[in-house]
Amino acid sequence: MLELRELVKQYPAGDGGVVRAVDGVSLSVGSGELVALYGPSGSGKTTLLMMCAGVLEPDRGEVLVAGREISGLSAGDAARYRMHELGFIRQSLELIPGASALDNAALKLVGKRMSPRKARRTVAPLLEGLGLGGRLEQRADRLSMGERQRVMIARALSAGPTLVLADEPTGSLDSERGGEVLGLLSDLCRDREMAVLLVTHDPEAAGYADRVQTLRDGELIDGRAAAPPG
């Protein structure tokens, strides 16, 4: 489903040199597979996800999704790819403060011209699975940071994407809620045959991933199999 071929992304450094944020990364994630990507801050993980999302263009290499190169898409085609094929769970919490958790989670479906009523019915089970069953009608500005993060996760998963990119989805959650999020991602990955690339510092993630990769200074340095949870 997702294939990265020798990806390179570099930025100018203050001393006149360059910082190779992503340095020759090759990686594949199959349908129904969850791959966890570990690495310290500044290792290039978010840059890598942004190229997979068609937000950044690599300096060299290719990003293939279902055999189609997305790294050179026009702005309009890249936006359609993100709307219809991709679920992107970002660290930024882009919610409408005065709208309910339910309406915020339904925004992507409404953007795809689903009726608001049907969109709300569709996302409600996702929110309930994320522990927000009693907070569906609560305004976003009255939700905790962890609750807002779970609303963003429900929105990203709402349209049944074939590929999910998750940037620290458990970063603002306690261990119990983090486990619920990882369990939901793992179950949906297999039930819906989604490919999931998960960037995380959460050690619990290894128990839910099929493979674990480590990124350091822009390079993949190792990988290991991970046992399923339980």
VEXBA-465894 format. One record per residue (C-alpha): residue in one letter; y negated, z, x negated. Coordinates in Angstrom, 1 decimal, padded with zeros to 4 digits. Example, Ala and Ser with C-alpha at 12.3 -4.5 7.8 and 13.67 -1.06 7.14 Angstrom:
BEGIN
residu; north; up; east
a; 004.5; 007.8; -012.3
s; 001.1; 007.1; -013.7
//
This chain:
BEGIN
residu; north; up; east
m; 000.0; 000.0; 000.0
l; -002.5; 001.1; -002.7
e; -002.3; -000.4; -006.1
l; -004.8; 000.2; -009.0
r; -004.6; -002.1; -012.0
e; -006.3; -001.1; -015.2
l; -009.4; 000.3; -013.5
v; -012.4; 000.9; -015.7
k; -015.8; 002.3; -014.7
q; -018.4; 003.4; -017.2
y; -021.9; 004.7; -017.2
p; -024.7; 004.8; -019.8
a; -024.8; 008.0; -021.9
g; -028.0; 009.7; -023.1
d; -027.2; 008.9; -026.7
g; -027.1; 005.2; -026.1
g; -023.4; 005.1; -025.7
v; -021.2; 005.0; -022.6
v; -019.2; 007.4; -020.6
r; -015.9; 006.0; -019.5
a; -015.6; 007.8; -016.1
v; -012.4; 005.9; -015.3
d; -010.6; 004.4; -018.3
g; -007.8; 002.0; -017.7
v; -006.1; 003.7; -014.7
s; -003.1; 002.1; -013.1
l; -001.5; 003.8; -010.2
s; 000.3; 002.9; -007.0
v; 000.8; 004.8; -003.7
g; 003.3; 003.5; -001.2
s; 003.3; 003.7; 002.6
g; 004.5; 007.1; 003.7
e; 003.8; 008.6; 000.3
l; 001.4; 011.4; -000.7
v; 000.2; 011.5; -004.3
a; -001.8; 014.4; -005.6
l; -004.3; 013.8; -008.3
y; -005.4; 016.8; -010.4
g; -008.1; 017.1; -013.0
p; -011.1; 019.2; -014.1
s; -014.6; 018.6; -012.9
g; -016.0; 015.5; -014.5
s; -012.6; 013.9; -015.1
g; -013.3; 010.9; -013.0
k; -011.4; 011.7; -009.8
t; -014.3; 011.2; -007.3
t; -015.3; 008.0; -009.1
l; -011.8; 006.7; -008.8
l; -011.8; 007.5; -005.0
m; -015.1; 005.8; -004.5
m; -013.7; 002.6; -006.0
c; -010.6; 002.8; -003.8
a; -013.0; 003.1; -000.8
g; -015.0; 000.0; -001.8
v; -018.1; 002.1; -002.3
l; -018.2; 001.5; -006.1
e; -017.1; -001.7; -007.9
p; -015.1; -001.3; -011.0
d; -016.4; -002.8; -014.3
r; -012.8; -004.1; -014.9
g; -009.5; -004.0; -013.1
e; -008.4; -004.4; -009.5
v; -008.0; -002.3; -006.4
l; -005.4; -003.7; -004.0
v; -004.8; -002.4; -000.5
a; -001.8; -004.0; 001.3
g; -002.0; -006.8; -001.3
r; -005.7; -007.6; -000.7
e; -008.3; -007.0; -003.4
i; -011.0; -004.8; -002.0
s; -013.1; -004.3; -005.1
g; -015.1; -007.5; -004.6
l; -015.6; -007.3; -000.8
s; -019.0; -008.0; 000.6
a; -021.0; -005.1; 002.0
g; -020.0; -006.0; 005.6
d; -016.3; -006.5; 004.8
a; -016.2; -003.3; 002.8
a; -017.7; -001.4; 005.8
r; -015.1; -003.0; 008.1
y; -012.3; -001.9; 005.7
r; -013.6; 001.7; 005.8
m; -013.9; 001.6; 009.5
h; -010.5; 000.1; 010.5
e; -008.1; 000.7; 007.6
l; -009.3; 003.7; 005.7
g; -009.5; 007.4; 006.3
f; -011.9; 008.9; 003.8
i; -012.1; 012.7; 003.7
r; -015.2; 013.4; 001.6
q; -016.7; 016.7; 000.4
s; -020.0; 016.0; 002.1
l; -020.1; 017.4; 005.7
e; -021.8; 014.6; 007.7
l; -021.9; 016.2; 011.2
i; -024.4; 016.0; 014.0
p; -025.7; 019.6; 014.2
g; -026.2; 019.7; 018.0
a; -023.0; 017.9; 018.9
s; -019.7; 019.7; 019.6
a; -016.8; 019.7; 017.2
l; -015.0; 017.4; 019.6
d; -017.8; 014.9; 019.8
n; -018.3; 014.9; 016.0
a; -014.6; 014.3; 015.4
a; -014.6; 011.4; 017.9
l; -017.5; 009.5; 016.3
k; -015.4; 007.0; 014.4
l; -013.5; 006.1; 017.5
v; -016.7; 005.7; 019.5
g; -018.0; 003.5; 016.6
k; -014.9; 001.3; 017.2
r; -016.0; 000.9; 020.8
m; -013.5; 003.4; 022.4
s; -014.9; 005.1; 025.4
p; -016.3; 008.6; 024.5
r; -013.9; 010.2; 027.1
k; -010.8; 008.5; 025.6
a; -012.0; 009.3; 022.0
r; -012.3; 013.0; 022.8
r; -008.8; 013.0; 024.3
t; -007.5; 011.3; 021.2
v; -009.0; 013.7; 018.6
a; -008.4; 016.9; 020.5
p; -004.7; 017.2; 019.3
l; -005.8; 016.7; 015.7
l; -008.4; 019.5; 016.0
e; -005.8; 021.7; 017.6
g; -003.4; 021.0; 014.7
l; -006.1; 022.0; 012.3
g; -006.6; 025.4; 014.0
l; -009.7; 024.5; 016.0
g; -008.2; 024.5; 019.5
g; -010.6; 027.3; 020.6
r; -013.6; 025.7; 019.0
l; -013.6; 022.2; 020.5
e; -016.9; 022.6; 022.4
q; -018.7; 024.6; 019.7
r; -021.8; 023.0; 018.3
a; -021.4; 021.9; 014.7
d; -024.3; 024.0; 013.4
r; -022.4; 027.1; 014.7
l; -019.2; 026.3; 012.9
s; -018.3; 027.8; 009.5
m; -018.1; 025.6; 006.5
g; -014.3; 025.6; 006.6
e; -014.4; 024.6; 010.3
r; -016.8; 021.8; 009.6
q; -014.5; 020.5; 006.9
r; -011.6; 020.4; 009.4
v; -013.8; 018.5; 011.8
m; -014.4; 015.9; 009.1
i; -010.7; 015.7; 008.4
a; -010.0; 015.1; 012.1
r; -012.6; 012.3; 012.2
a; -011.1; 010.6; 009.1
l; -007.6; 010.7; 010.6
s; -008.6; 009.8; 014.2
a; -008.2; 006.0; 014.0
g; -004.7; 006.1; 012.5
p; -005.6; 004.7; 009.0
t; -003.1; 003.0; 006.8
l; -004.6; 004.6; 003.7
v; -006.2; 008.1; 003.4
l; -008.3; 009.2; 000.5
a; -008.9; 012.9; 000.4
d; -011.5; 014.4; -001.9
e; -010.8; 018.2; -002.2
p; -010.0; 018.6; 001.5
t; -009.0; 022.2; 001.1
g; -011.9; 023.2; -001.2
s; -013.8; 025.3; 001.4
l; -010.7; 026.7; 003.2
d; -008.7; 029.9; 002.7
s; -005.1; 029.6; 001.7
e; -003.8; 029.8; 005.2
r; -006.1; 027.0; 006.5
g; -005.6; 025.0; 003.4
g; -001.8; 025.1; 004.0
e; -002.3; 023.9; 007.6
v; -004.4; 021.0; 006.3
l; -001.9; 020.0; 003.7
g; 001.0; 020.3; 006.1
l; -000.8; 018.1; 008.7
l; -001.6; 015.5; 006.0
s; 002.0; 015.5; 004.8
d; 003.4; 015.2; 008.4
l; 001.0; 012.4; 009.4
c; 001.7; 010.6; 006.1
r; 005.4; 010.4; 006.9
d; 005.2; 010.0; 010.7
r; 002.6; 007.3; 010.6
e; 003.7; 005.7; 007.3
m; 000.2; 006.3; 005.8
a; -000.4; 006.2; 002.1
v; -002.4; 009.3; 001.0
l; -004.2; 009.8; -002.4
l; -005.3; 013.5; -002.5
v; -007.7; 014.8; -005.1
t; -007.4; 018.5; -005.3
h; -007.6; 021.7; -007.4
d; -005.3; 023.5; -004.9
p; -002.0; 024.5; -006.6
e; -000.3; 024.5; -003.1
a; -000.8; 020.7; -002.9
a; 002.1; 020.1; -005.4
g; 004.5; 021.5; -002.8
y; 003.4; 018.8; -000.3
a; 003.1; 015.8; -002.6
d; 005.7; 013.3; -003.5
r; 004.2; 012.9; -007.0
v; 001.5; 014.7; -009.0
q; -000.7; 012.9; -011.5
t; -003.3; 014.4; -013.8
l; -006.6; 012.7; -014.7
r; -008.5; 013.9; -017.8
d; -011.5; 012.2; -019.3
g; -010.9; 009.2; -017.1
e; -007.3; 008.7; -018.1
l; -004.0; 009.4; -016.4
i; -002.2; 011.7; -018.9
d; 001.0; 012.7; -017.1
g; 002.9; 012.7; -013.8
r; 005.7; 014.8; -012.3
a; 007.7; 014.9; -009.1
a; 006.9; 017.6; -006.6
a; 009.3; 019.4; -004.3
p; 008.6; 019.4; -000.6
p; 007.2; 022.6; 001.0
g; 009.5; 025.4; 002.1
//
